[in-house]
Amino acid sequence: MNPKPLSVLGVMFVAIVVNSCAPNFQPPLPSADLLAGESDASKIVWNKPVPGRPGLATGWGDEKKSEMGYVSFERASSKPAGTDVIFYNTPEGIDAMSNSKSRVGALQRASGSMVEWGIKGGSGYLPSYKEYGHGRRLVAGKKGSSYTIVVKNRCKSSLEIVASVDGLDVMDGKTASFSKRGYIIDPGEAVEIGGFRTSRHRVAAFEFSGVSDSYANLRHGDTRNIGVIGIAVFTQKGVDPWRWSSGEVHRRNSASPFAEAP
């Protein structure tokens, strides 16, 4: 079944299988080739690397499998319930960005504690720091290594997460916007976003690179928003995210420990 064009409050979504989770997502107005399962990577016009700025950015890594499926979700509002950002750089770059910082846990809560999230590398979560004064969260990465964005839903209802890397939407690699659709995360579940989507079946891994070799620079020739990862959290229309739905409560109250075989 092909998805229909969506408004900001559209309800059709697509599911991705990432590791053991089954998070859901909807690419904004996907192309016919994307729906057919073909990669858009070959259609990208790449700019030449331009030497200059130091530090880390995010490049176009190896493609890996990530399948889609469909679910339903309608936003409570066109505006997110909350947003959050994490800045990243080399350890030396983080020292230059912050006069005073302290090491903190890898996951931080956001959007009124509805979610917690962090940046994970190949062997665990990356070193994270909290800046004194500004209160920014900073994560230290290493050039050439891949990473994922991990977001956990702490609510009792589903949430939609729109994510961006270097100012680009993770679903289509174009300029990030609240109007674009994102991942649907069930209550108590987590999603691990591993890269920019290239088709219905695959993503290009997030890989730390130099600024001149970044996807933002090579694809768009724009490095203004290099070094920042963001999320926007949307709640579901007509649903209190902190309360179990009446249907779920009924199902749990009517559960039987010795159900008869069909």
C-alpha positions in Angstrom: 0.0 0.0 0.0 1.5 3.3 -1.1 1.2 6.2 1.4 -0.9 9.3 0.5 0.5 12.9 0.5 0.5 14.2 4.1 -0.3 17.4 5.8 1.5 18.4 9.0 -1.2 16.6 11.0 -1.3 13.6 8.6 -1.8 10.2 10.2 0.0 7.6 8.0 3.4 6.5 9.3 6.2 4.0 8.4 7.9 1.6 10.7 11.6 0.8 10.8 13.2 -2.3 12.4 16.3 -1.2 14.2 18.1 -3.9 16.3 15.5 -5.4 18.6 13.1 -2.4 18.4 10.3 -1.7 15.9 10.2 2.1 15.8 8.0 3.8 13.2 8.5 6.6 10.8 7.1 8.5 7.8 9.3 10.1 5.1 7.8 13.5 4.0 6.1 13.0 0.6 8.4 10.2 -0.5 9.4 9.9 -4.1 8.2 7.1 -6.4 11.7 5.6 -6.4 11.8 5.6 -2.6 8.5 3.9 -2.4 9.7 1.3 -4.9 12.6 0.5 -2.6 15.3 2.1 -4.8 18.1 4.2 -3.3 18.2 8.0 -3.9 21.9 8.1 -3.2 22.9 7.7 -6.9 20.8 10.8 -7.7 22.7 13.1 -5.3 24.9 15.7 -6.9 28.0 16.0 -4.6 30.1 19.1 -4.2 33.8 19.0 -3.9 35.4 19.1 -0.4 36.4 22.6 0.7 39.2 22.7 3.2 38.9 25.1 6.1 37.0 24.6 9.4 38.5 22.2 12.0 36.6 19.7 14.2 33.9 17.1 13.5 30.9 17.0 11.3 28.7 14.1 10.0 29.5 12.3 6.8 27.7 9.8 4.6 28.7 6.4 5.9 28.1 2.9 4.7 24.6 1.9 3.9 22.9 -0.6 6.2 19.5 -2.4 6.3 16.6 -0.7 7.9 13.1 -1.7 6.9 9.8 0.2 6.9 6.1 -0.6 7.8 3.0 1.5 8.5 1.2 2.7 11.6 -1.2 5.6 12.4 -0.4 8.7 14.5 -2.0 12.2 14.5 -0.2 15.1 16.2 -1.8 17.0 19.0 -0.3 20.2 17.5 1.8 21.4 14.6 4.2 22.7 17.3 6.4 20.2 19.2 5.7 19.6 22.9 9.5 20.2 23.4 12.9 20.2 21.7 16.4 19.5 22.7 20.0 19.6 21.2 23.3 17.9 21.7 26.5 19.5 20.4 29.4 17.2 19.3 33.0 17.7 18.4 36.5 16.2 19.0 37.7 16.3 22.6 40.0 19.2 21.7 37.1 21.0 20.0 34.9 20.6 23.1 37.6 22.1 25.2 37.7 25.1 22.9 33.9 25.5 22.9 33.6 25.4 26.7 35.6 27.1 29.4 34.2 24.9 32.1 32.4 21.6 31.9 31.8 18.4 33.9 31.4 14.7 32.8 27.8 13.6 33.0 25.7 10.5 32.2 25.2 9.5 28.6 21.4 10.0 28.6 19.6 13.2 29.2 15.9 13.9 29.7 14.0 16.3 27.5 10.6 17.7 26.7 9.4 17.7 30.3 11.1 14.3 30.9 8.8 12.7 28.3 12.0 11.2 26.6 15.6 10.6 27.4 18.2 10.4 24.7 21.9 10.3 23.9 24.5 9.5 21.3 25.9 6.0 21.0 29.1 4.9 19.4 30.3 1.5 18.3 31.3 0.3 21.8 28.8 2.2 23.9 27.6 5.7 24.6 30.0 8.5 23.8 31.6 10.6 26.5 29.2 13.4 27.5 29.7 16.7 29.2 27.6 19.5 30.7 28.7 23.0 30.2 28.6 25.4 33.2 26.8 28.6 32.5 25.1 27.8 29.2 24.1 24.3 30.3 24.8 22.8 26.9 25.2 19.1 26.4 28.4 18.2 24.5 29.5 14.8 23.2 33.0 13.8 22.2 33.4 11.8 19.0 36.2 10.5 16.8 36.7 11.0 13.1 35.9 7.9 11.0 33.7 6.3 13.6 29.9 5.8 13.3 27.3 6.7 15.8 23.5 6.4 16.4 20.9 8.6 18.1 19.1 6.7 20.8 15.7 8.1 22.1 13.6 6.4 24.7 9.9 7.1 25.4 9.2 7.5 29.1 5.5 8.2 28.7 2.4 6.0 28.7 1.4 6.8 25.2 3.2 6.9 21.8 5.3 9.9 20.8 6.6 11.2 17.5 10.3 12.2 17.3 11.6 14.4 14.5 15.4 14.3 14.4 18.1 16.4 12.7 21.8 16.2 12.2 23.9 19.2 11.2 20.6 21.0 10.5 19.4 18.2 8.1 16.4 16.0 8.5 17.4 12.4 9.1 14.5 11.1 6.8 15.4 12.9 3.6 18.8 14.6 4.2 17.3 18.0 3.4 16.8 21.1 5.6 15.2 20.1 8.9 11.7 21.3 9.8 9.0 20.7 12.4 6.6 20.1 9.5 8.4 16.9 8.5 7.4 13.6 9.9 9.5 11.4 12.2 9.7 8.2 14.3 6.8 6.9 16.4 8.0 5.4 19.7 5.7 3.2 21.7 5.4 3.7 25.5 8.6 2.5 27.3 10.3 1.6 24.0 13.4 3.1 22.4 14.5 3.9 18.8 18.1 3.9 17.6 18.4 6.1 14.6 21.4 5.0 12.6 21.7 7.2 9.6 20.1 9.2 6.8 17.4 7.3 4.9 18.3 6.3 1.3 15.3 4.0 0.5 12.5 2.1 2.1 15.0 -0.6 3.1 18.3 1.1 3.9 20.0 4.1 5.6 23.5 5.7 5.2 25.2 5.5 8.6 26.0 8.6 10.5 29.8 8.8 10.5 32.0 11.4 12.1 34.0 13.3 9.4 35.9 16.5 8.8 33.8 19.5 8.0 34.8 19.6 4.4 33.9 16.0 3.9 30.5 16.3 5.7 27.2 15.4 4.0 26.0 19.0 4.7 29.0 20.4 2.8 29.2 17.9 0.0 25.5 17.7 -0.7 24.4 21.2 0.1 27.5 23.3 0.3 26.4 24.6 3.7 28.2 24.2 7.0 26.3 26.7 9.1 24.8 24.1 11.4 27.7 21.6 11.6 28.1 19.9 15.0 24.6 19.9 16.4 22.0 17.1 16.7 18.4 17.9 17.5 15.1 16.3 18.4 11.5 17.6 18.4 8.9 15.7 20.4 5.2 15.6 19.4 2.4 14.1 21.4 -0.7 12.3 20.1 -3.9 14.2 19.5 -6.5 13.6 22.3 -4.1 11.5 24.4 -2.6 12.4 27.8 1.0 11.2 27.5 1.2 10.5 31.2 -1.9 8.3 31.5 -2.7 4.9 30.3 -5.5 4.9 27.7 -8.9 3.5 28.9 -8.5 0.7 26.3 -5.1 -0.4 27.7 -6.4 -0.3 31.3 -9.4 -2.5 30.3 -7.2 -5.0 28.5 -4.9 -5.3 31.6 -7.9 -5.5 34.0 -9.4 -8.3 31.9 -6.2 -10.3 31.5 -6.5 -14.0 32.6 -3.6 -16.0 34.0 -5.2 -19.3 32.8 -6.7 -18.5 29.5 -8.3 -21.4 27.7 -6.7 -22.7 24.6 -8.5 -21.6 21.4 
